[in-house]
Amino acid sequence: MRVQYNDSIDRKPAFNELLEEIAEKFYGVQRKNLIEDMFRDMLKVM
């Protein structure tokens, strides 16, 4: 859906946050923790 409605989502940054909340509450999708991912990637390099 994000691909199909990308233009609308880009117009209002709040839409992206709302989609994240909907995905988490109704579909059980876990949010990506960008900081956690960054540290995990850094540790893989070492």
SULGI-V640277 format. One record per pair of residues at least 12 apart in sequence whose ideal C-beta (glycine too) atoms are under 6 Angstrom apart, sorted by sequence separation. I is the first residue (numbers start at 1). J is the second residue. D is the distance in Angstrom with one decimal. If there is no record, write none. Layout:
I;J;D / I;J;D
This chain:
none
